[in-house]
């Protein structure tokens, strides 16, 4: 497989391991990320705006396995904290934590889009 992995915000070690060098399998996972994560980030933004703590937690919980699979840097610890403290954390702190996660997700989406554009 001769794919350029010029990424700064994701680590594709797991993707490479799972796909075993198969471009079609890699493409499938990258495309799935491209389709699902932007939709979920929009839902996350709406839930955050309406201060729906439970939904924020639920969305992040749903996204967590895929985000770990794509090795998004410095995101797992924040999601775990939110999963445990979402009910008791002050709303300002919850908002700041989620905003930081959203920034990282935006960069990860850009990395995935760039990989797809350059290689497929």
Secondary structure, 3 states (H helix, E strand, C coil): CCCCCCCCCCCCHHHHHHHCCCHHHHHHHHHHHHHHHHHHHHHHHHHHHCCCHHHHHHHHHHHHHHHHHCCCCCCHHHHHHHHHHCCCCCHHHHHHHHHHHHHHHHHHHHHHHHHHHHHC
